Amino acid sequence: MSAIIKGTRPIAMAQLDLLTEGMKLEEGHFYEQYGAECFVEAAPHWRRLEPFLQRCAELDKLDCIQNVIRQVTDDRSYISELFEMAEGMFERGQKQAALMLYECVAECEKYQHSERLALCQYRIFTLSLGQDQHANLRAAVHFEPFINRLDEERQLDAIKDLANTYSALRYWDKMFALADELGRKAELMEPYTKKRVEKEERVSAYPLFVYKAYSNLLKASASEWKGNYVQALEFTKQYESIVNIEDPNDEEQFYITMFIGWTKVNNILYKLMMGNEAVLPDYVEWIDKNEKETLTALVKIVEAANLHNMNVDAVLRKFEHRIDTLLSDWALSAGYNEQIKNDRHSRFLVELSVYHFRHERYTEGMQRLLTCLSSAIKINNHIDIIQCVAMFEKFRSFASKEALKMYAFLMEEVRSNYENQKDRSYTLV
């Protein structure tokens, strides 16, 4: 204590935490001051910097991390250590702190043609995905040029993640092209890869055959959303054939079972989308057994009903409780899987609105339409915003005073968001 007070010995993080506890202050109370004195006003030393950054990450003191790494960026001798630390934070789920370090490393190496820079950009891409569809599109476009700088195995996961992101954005042609690239790269790697690689020995998340099969599943999905159901059935046959593997181990069998399940239900779905109402009971039975797929399945059922003038009131009544739960529990969240969920939620409400209007149930249609417009605004989905506005104007004469008032409020939010985006486009960063 005497040496610390006299300034002849720097205070360590563990000592600072003990002193803070002894003073009955909240954890990290002095971190901002400590960071300024030790790393901004003085030359930083990694032995002291590493525990400081880690403790800030644990306590979610992101401002302290940001202030310090701005200073560290000037000293590039710590870039390797910062990258390794970011990887550790990423593995531990400290994602916002990891994102800051990845951005710091990427900025320092932006003129390098390195695999480390590419991996940083990959991590930044996955960690940046959130509610805003336009922000997600920018993240995808920014990351794509770095894919080929990754090692071959990581390229498979990167292309898969990028294709999933474009799926949530409804960029079907882009999704199809990436899916085709995924299958091509998996096939190129096949002759140079052992027939079976244990999970612990792989860099990629899945066995190689999974990427080949998933490539065809994505192409089938893109074909289906574009209305080419015959082509979707052809791609479904291809991934069914790919997963026909002899003597699979437990991990391989898990994915084989998954793809076989998708094959069965998608064959039913594509026939339904082609207007074959006779397969609807089989599809409903599948939803009964797969509750997690309820939202996606209902989107397709209502879409098929609107395309082929089907009456699916009995199905909607059957799943009424699930529908109410889905709509009441829905919350915006990040990541491309949640992106897809958010998009399907919006899509379901659009299709449901169309279905109610077509059956002259205008009150229900308006209710679903305004809910859809609200969610589309939150995720900045311009396609659904435009569709909702066009539909509301078409059926405006059937809107109640309350609906008109809510619509005016939502349109003011759209205007405000547009003005904010316009202002940001002229901001220097």
Contacts in CASP RR format, 6 or more apart in sequence:
PFRMAT RR
TARGET T0000
AUTHOR 0000-0000-0000
METHOD contacts of the structure
MODEL  1
MSAIIKGTRPIAMAQLDLLTEGMKLEEGHFYEQYGAECFVEAAPHWRRLE
PFLQRCAELDKLDCIQNVIRQVTDDRSYISELFEMAEGMFERGQKQAALM
LYECVAECEKYQHSERLALCQYRIFTLSLGQDQHANLRAAVHFEPFINRL
DEERQLDAIKDLANTYSALRYWDKMFALADELGRKAELMEPYTKKRVEKE
ERVSAYPLFVYKAYSNLLKASASEWKGNYVQALEFTKQYESIVNIEDPND
EEQFYITMFIGWTKVNNILYKLMMGNEAVLPDYVEWIDKNEKETLTALVK
IVEAANLHNMNVDAVLRKFEHRIDTLLSDWALSAGYNEQIKNDRHSRFLV
ELSVYHFRHERYTEGMQRLLTCLSSAIKINNHIDIIQCVAMFEKFRSFAS
KEALKMYAFLMEEVRSNYENQKDRSYTLV
3 9 0 8 1.000
4 10 0 8 1.000
4 11 0 8 1.000
4 15 0 8 1.000
10 38 0 8 1.000
10 48 0 8 1.000
11 19 0 8 1.000
11 34 0 8 1.000
12 48 0 8 1.000
12 51 0 8 1.000
13 48 0 8 1.000
13 51 0 8 1.000
13 52 0 8 1.000
13 55 0 8 1.000
14 51 0 8 1.000
16 30 0 8 1.000
16 34 0 8 1.000
17 27 0 8 1.000
17 28 0 8 1.000
17 55 0 8 1.000
19 30 0 8 1.000
20 26 0 8 1.000
20 27 0 8 1.000
20 28 0 8 1.000
20 29 0 8 1.000
20 30 0 8 1.000
21 27 0 8 1.000
23 29 0 8 1.000
27 59 0 8 1.000
28 55 0 8 1.000
28 59 0 8 1.000
28 61 0 8 1.000
31 52 0 8 1.000
31 55 0 8 1.000
31 56 0 8 1.000
31 59 0 8 1.000
31 61 0 8 1.000
31 64 0 8 1.000
32 61 0 8 1.000
32 63 0 8 1.000
32 64 0 8 1.000
32 67 0 8 1.000
34 52 0 8 1.000
35 52 0 8 1.000
35 64 0 8 1.000
35 67 0 8 1.000
35 68 0 8 1.000
36 67 0 8 1.000
38 44 0 8 1.000
38 48 0 8 1.000
38 52 0 8 1.000
39 48 0 8 1.000
39 49 0 8 1.000
39 52 0 8 1.000
39 68 0 8 1.000
39 71 0 8 1.000
39 72 0 8 1.000
40 67 0 8 1.000
40 68 0 8 1.000
40 71 0 8 1.000
43 75 0 8 1.000
44 68 0 8 1.000
44 71 0 8 1.000
44 72 0 8 1.000
44 75 0 8 1.000
44 78 0 8 1.000
46 78 0 8 1.000
46 81 0 8 1.000
49 68 0 8 1.000
49 72 0 8 1.000
49 78 0 8 1.000
50 81 0 8 1.000
50 85 0 8 1.000
52 64 0 8 1.000
52 68 0 8 1.000
53 65 0 8 1.000
53 68 0 8 1.000
53 69 0 8 1.000
53 85 0 8 1.000
53 97 0 8 1.000
53 101 0 8 1.000
54 85 0 8 1.000
54 89 0 8 1.000
55 61 0 8 1.000
56 62 0 8 1.000
56 64 0 8 1.000
56 65 0 8 1.000
56 97 0 8 1.000
57 65 0 8 1.000
57 89 0 8 1.000
57 94 0 8 1.000
57 97 0 8 1.000
57 98 0 8 1.000
58 94 0 8 1.000
60 96 0 8 1.000
60 97 0 8 1.000
62 96 0 8 1.000
62 97 0 8 1.000
62 100 0 8 1.000
65 97 0 8 1.000
65 100 0 8 1.000
65 101 0 8 1.000
66 100 0 8 1.000
69 82 0 8 1.000
69 100 0 8 1.000
69 101 0 8 1.000
69 104 0 8 1.000
72 78 0 8 1.000
72 82 0 8 1.000
72 104 0 8 1.000
73 104 0 8 1.000
73 107 0 8 1.000
73 108 0 8 1.000
76 108 0 8 1.000
79 105 0 8 1.000
79 108 0 8 1.000
79 109 0 8 1.000
82 101 0 8 1.000
82 104 0 8 1.000
82 105 0 8 1.000
83 101 0 8 1.000
83 102 0 8 1.000
83 105 0 8 1.000
83 116 0 8 1.000
83 120 0 8 1.000
85 101 0 8 1.000
86 98 0 8 1.000
86 101 0 8 1.000
86 102 0 8 1.000
86 105 0 8 1.000
86 120 0 8 1.000
86 123 0 8 1.000
87 98 0 8 1.000
88 94 0 8 1.000
88 98 0 8 1.000
89 95 0 8 1.000
89 97 0 8 1.000
89 98 0 8 1.000
89 101 0 8 1.000
90 98 0 8 1.000
90 123 0 8 1.000
90 127 0 8 1.000
95 127 0 8 1.000
96 127 0 8 1.000
98 123 0 8 1.000
98 127 0 8 1.000
99 123 0 8 1.000
99 124 0 8 1.000
99 127 0 8 1.000
99 128 0 8 1.000
102 120 0 8 1.000
102 123 0 8 1.000
102 124 0 8 1.000
102 127 0 8 1.000
103 120 0 8 1.000
103 124 0 8 1.000
105 116 0 8 1.000
105 117 0 8 1.000
105 120 0 8 1.000
106 117 0 8 1.000
106 120 0 8 1.000
106 121 0 8 1.000
106 124 0 8 1.000
109 116 0 8 1.000
109 117 0 8 1.000
109 120 0 8 1.000
110 117 0 8 1.000
113 149 0 8 1.000
114 149 0 8 1.000
115 149 0 8 1.000
115 150 0 8 1.000
115 151 0 8 1.000
117 146 0 8 1.000
117 149 0 8 1.000
118 146 0 8 1.000
118 147 0 8 1.000
118 149 0 8 1.000
118 150 0 8 1.000
119 150 0 8 1.000
119 154 0 8 1.000
121 142 0 8 1.000
121 143 0 8 1.000
121 146 0 8 1.000
122 143 0 8 1.000
122 146 0 8 1.000
122 150 0 8 1.000
122 154 0 8 1.000
122 158 0 8 1.000
124 139 0 8 1.000
124 143 0 8 1.000
125 139 0 8 1.000
125 140 0 8 1.000
125 142 0 8 1.000
125 143 0 8 1.000
125 161 0 8 1.000
125 162 0 8 1.000
126 161 0 8 1.000
126 335 0 8 1.000
126 336 0 8 1.000
128 135 0 8 1.000
128 136 0 8 1.000
128 139 0 8 1.000
129 136 0 8 1.000
129 139 0 8 1.000
129 165 0 8 1.000
129 334 0 8 1.000
129 335 0 8 1.000
129 336 0 8 1.000
129 339 0 8 1.000
130 136 0 8 1.000
130 332 0 8 1.000
130 333 0 8 1.000
130 334 0 8 1.000
130 335 0 8 1.000
130 338 0 8 1.000
130 339 0 8 1.000
131 332 0 8 1.000
131 333 0 8 1.000
131 334 0 8 1.000
131 342 0 8 1.000
131 378 0 8 1.000
131 379 0 8 1.000
131 380 0 8 1.000
132 379 0 8 1.000
132 380 0 8 1.000
133 168 0 8 1.000
133 169 0 8 1.000
133 339 0 8 1.000
133 379 0 8 1.000
133 380 0 8 1.000
133 381 0 8 1.000
133 382 0 8 1.000
134 380 0 8 1.000
134 382 0 8 1.000
134 421 0 8 1.000
135 380 0 8 1.000
136 165 0 8 1.000
136 168 0 8 1.000
136 169 0 8 1.000
136 336 0 8 1.000
136 339 0 8 1.000
137 169 0 8 1.000
139 165 0 8 1.000
140 162 0 8 1.000
140 165 0 8 1.000
140 166 0 8 1.000
140 169 0 8 1.000
143 158 0 8 1.000
143 162 0 8 1.000
144 162 0 8 1.000
147 155 0 8 1.000
147 158 0 8 1.000
147 159 0 8 1.000
147 162 0 8 1.000
148 155 0 8 1.000
150 158 0 8 1.000
151 203 0 8 1.000
152 185 0 8 1.000
152 189 0 8 1.000
153 189 0 8 1.000
153 202 0 8 1.000
153 203 0 8 1.000
153 204 0 8 1.000
154 203 0 8 1.000
154 204 0 8 1.000
155 185 0 8 1.000
156 182 0 8 1.000
156 185 0 8 1.000
156 186 0 8 1.000
156 189 0 8 1.000
156 204 0 8 1.000
156 206 0 8 1.000
156 208 0 8 1.000
156 211 0 8 1.000
157 204 0 8 1.000
157 205 0 8 1.000
159 178 0 8 1.000
159 181 0 8 1.000
159 182 0 8 1.000
159 185 0 8 1.000
160 182 0 8 1.000
160 211 0 8 1.000
160 214 0 8 1.000
161 336 0 8 1.000
162 178 0 8 1.000
163 175 0 8 1.000
163 178 0 8 1.000
163 179 0 8 1.000
163 182 0 8 1.000
163 218 0 8 1.000
164 336 0 8 1.000
164 337 0 8 1.000
164 339 0 8 1.000
164 340 0 8 1.000
165 336 0 8 1.000
165 339 0 8 1.000
166 174 0 8 1.000
166 175 0 8 1.000
166 178 0 8 1.000
167 175 0 8 1.000
167 218 0 8 1.000
167 221 0 8 1.000
167 222 0 8 1.000
167 336 0 8 1.000
167 340 0 8 1.000
168 336 0 8 1.000
168 339 0 8 1.000
168 340 0 8 1.000
168 342 0 8 1.000
168 343 0 8 1.000
169 339 0 8 1.000
169 343 0 8 1.000
170 225 0 8 1.000
170 343 0 8 1.000
170 383 0 8 1.000
172 222 0 8 1.000
172 225 0 8 1.000
172 226 0 8 1.000
173 222 0 8 1.000
175 218 0 8 1.000
175 221 0 8 1.000
175 222 0 8 1.000
176 218 0 8 1.000
176 219 0 8 1.000
176 222 0 8 1.000
176 223 0 8 1.000
178 218 0 8 1.000
179 214 0 8 1.000
179 215 0 8 1.000
179 216 0 8 1.000
179 218 0 8 1.000
179 219 0 8 1.000
179 222 0 8 1.000
180 215 0 8 1.000
180 219 0 8 1.000
182 211 0 8 1.000
182 214 0 8 1.000
182 215 0 8 1.000
182 218 0 8 1.000
183 211 0 8 1.000
183 212 0 8 1.000
183 215 0 8 1.000
183 216 0 8 1.000
185 211 0 8 1.000
186 208 0 8 1.000
186 209 0 8 1.000
186 211 0 8 1.000
186 212 0 8 1.000
186 215 0 8 1.000
187 212 0 8 1.000
189 208 0 8 1.000
190 208 0 8 1.000
190 212 0 8 1.000
193 208 0 8 1.000
196 207 0 8 1.000
196 249 0 8 1.000
196 252 0 8 1.000
197 207 0 8 1.000
197 208 0 8 1.000
199 251 0 8 1.000
204 211 0 8 1.000
206 214 0 8 1.000
206 255 0 8 1.000
207 251 0 8 1.000
207 252 0 8 1.000
207 255 0 8 1.000
209 242 0 8 1.000
209 243 0 8 1.000
209 245 0 8 1.000
209 252 0 8 1.000
209 255 0 8 1.000
210 255 0 8 1.000
212 239 0 8 1.000
212 242 0 8 1.000
213 239 0 8 1.000
213 242 0 8 1.000
213 243 0 8 1.000
213 255 0 8 1.000
213 259 0 8 1.000
214 239 0 8 1.000
215 239 0 8 1.000
216 235 0 8 1.000
216 236 0 8 1.000
216 238 0 8 1.000
216 239 0 8 1.000
216 242 0 8 1.000
217 235 0 8 1.000
217 236 0 8 1.000
217 239 0 8 1.000
217 259 0 8 1.000
217 262 0 8 1.000
219 235 0 8 1.000
220 231 0 8 1.000
220 232 0 8 1.000
220 233 0 8 1.000
220 234 0 8 1.000
220 235 0 8 1.000
220 236 0 8 1.000
220 239 0 8 1.000
220 266 0 8 1.000
221 232 0 8 1.000
223 229 0 8 1.000
223 231 0 8 1.000
223 232 0 8 1.000
223 235 0 8 1.000
224 232 0 8 1.000
224 266 0 8 1.000
224 269 0 8 1.000
224 270 0 8 1.000
224 273 0 8 1.000
227 273 0 8 1.000
229 270 0 8 1.000
229 271 0 8 1.000
229 273 0 8 1.000
229 274 0 8 1.000
232 266 0 8 1.000
232 270 0 8 1.000
233 267 0 8 1.000
233 270 0 8 1.000
236 263 0 8 1.000
236 266 0 8 1.000
236 267 0 8 1.000
236 270 0 8 1.000
239 259 0 8 1.000
239 262 0 8 1.000
239 263 0 8 1.000
240 259 0 8 1.000
240 260 0 8 1.000
240 263 0 8 1.000
242 259 0 8 1.000
243 255 0 8 1.000
243 256 0 8 1.000
243 259 0 8 1.000
243 260 0 8 1.000
245 252 0 8 1.000
245 256 0 8 1.000
248 256 0 8 1.000
264 286 0 8 1.000
265 283 0 8 1.000
265 286 0 8 1.000
265 290 0 8 1.000
268 279 0 8 1.000
268 282 0 8 1.000
268 283 0 8 1.000
268 286 0 8 1.000
269 283 0 8 1.000
269 297 0 8 1.000
269 300 0 8 1.000
271 279 0 8 1.000
272 279 0 8 1.000
272 280 0 8 1.000
272 283 0 8 1.000
272 300 0 8 1.000
272 301 0 8 1.000
272 304 0 8 1.000
273 300 0 8 1.000
273 303 0 8 1.000
273 304 0 8 1.000
273 307 0 8 1.000
275 304 0 8 1.000
275 307 0 8 1.000
275 308 0 8 1.000
275 310 0 8 1.000
277 308 0 8 1.000
277 310 0 8 1.000
280 301 0 8 1.000
280 310 0 8 1.000
280 312 0 8 1.000
280 315 0 8 1.000
283 297 0 8 1.000
283 301 0 8 1.000
284 315 0 8 1.000
284 318 0 8 1.000
286 293 0 8 1.000
286 297 0 8 1.000
287 293 0 8 1.000
287 294 0 8 1.000
287 297 0 8 1.000
287 298 0 8 1.000
287 319 0 8 1.000
290 297 0 8 1.000
291 322 0 8 1.000
294 319 0 8 1.000
294 322 0 8 1.000
294 323 0 8 1.000
294 326 0 8 1.000
295 326 0 8 1.000
295 341 0 8 1.000
295 344 0 8 1.000
295 345 0 8 1.000
295 348 0 8 1.000
296 344 0 8 1.000
298 315 0 8 1.000
298 316 0 8 1.000
298 319 0 8 1.000
298 323 0 8 1.000
298 348 0 8 1.000
299 344 0 8 1.000
299 347 0 8 1.000
299 348 0 8 1.000
299 351 0 8 1.000
301 312 0 8 1.000
301 315 0 8 1.000
302 312 0 8 1.000
302 316 0 8 1.000
302 348 0 8 1.000
302 351 0 8 1.000
302 352 0 8 1.000
302 354 0 8 1.000
302 355 0 8 1.000
303 351 0 8 1.000
304 310 0 8 1.000
304 312 0 8 1.000
305 311 0 8 1.000
305 312 0 8 1.000
305 355 0 8 1.000
306 351 0 8 1.000
306 354 0 8 1.000
306 355 0 8 1.000
306 358 0 8 1.000
312 355 0 8 1.000
316 323 0 8 1.000
326 345 0 8 1.000
327 345 0 8 1.000
327 349 0 8 1.000
327 371 0 8 1.000
330 345 0 8 1.000
330 375 0 8 1.000
332 338 0 8 1.000
332 342 0 8 1.000
332 378 0 8 1.000
332 379 0 8 1.000
333 341 0 8 1.000
333 342 0 8 1.000
342 375 0 8 1.000
342 379 0 8 1.000
343 379 0 8 1.000
343 381 0 8 1.000
345 375 0 8 1.000
346 372 0 8 1.000
346 375 0 8 1.000
346 376 0 8 1.000
346 379 0 8 1.000
346 381 0 8 1.000
346 384 0 8 1.000
347 384 0 8 1.000
349 368 0 8 1.000
349 369 0 8 1.000
349 371 0 8 1.000
349 372 0 8 1.000
349 375 0 8 1.000
350 369 0 8 1.000
350 372 0 8 1.000
350 384 0 8 1.000
350 387 0 8 1.000
350 388 0 8 1.000
350 391 0 8 1.000
352 365 0 8 1.000
352 368 0 8 1.000
353 365 0 8 1.000
353 366 0 8 1.000
353 368 0 8 1.000
353 369 0 8 1.000
353 372 0 8 1.000
353 388 0 8 1.000
353 391 0 8 1.000
354 391 0 8 1.000
356 362 0 8 1.000
356 364 0 8 1.000
356 365 0 8 1.000
356 368 0 8 1.000
357 365 0 8 1.000
357 391 0 8 1.000
357 395 0 8 1.000
362 395 0 8 1.000
362 398 0 8 1.000
362 399 0 8 1.000
363 400 0 8 1.000
365 395 0 8 1.000
366 392 0 8 1.000
366 395 0 8 1.000
366 398 0 8 1.000
366 399 0 8 1.000
366 400 0 8 1.000
366 403 0 8 1.000
367 403 0 8 1.000
369 388 0 8 1.000
369 391 0 8 1.000
369 392 0 8 1.000
369 395 0 8 1.000
370 388 0 8 1.000
370 392 0 8 1.000
370 403 0 8 1.000
370 406 0 8 1.000
370 407 0 8 1.000
370 410 0 8 1.000
372 384 0 8 1.000
372 388 0 8 1.000
373 384 0 8 1.000
373 385 0 8 1.000
373 388 0 8 1.000
373 389 0 8 1.000
373 392 0 8 1.000
373 407 0 8 1.000
373 410 0 8 1.000
374 410 0 8 1.000
376 384 0 8 1.000
376 385 0 8 1.000
376 388 0 8 1.000
377 385 0 8 1.000
377 410 0 8 1.000
377 413 0 8 1.000
377 414 0 8 1.000
377 417 0 8 1.000
380 417 0 8 1.000
385 414 0 8 1.000
389 411 0 8 1.000
392 399 0 8 1.000
392 407 0 8 1.000
396 404 0 8 1.000
399 407 0 8 1.000
END
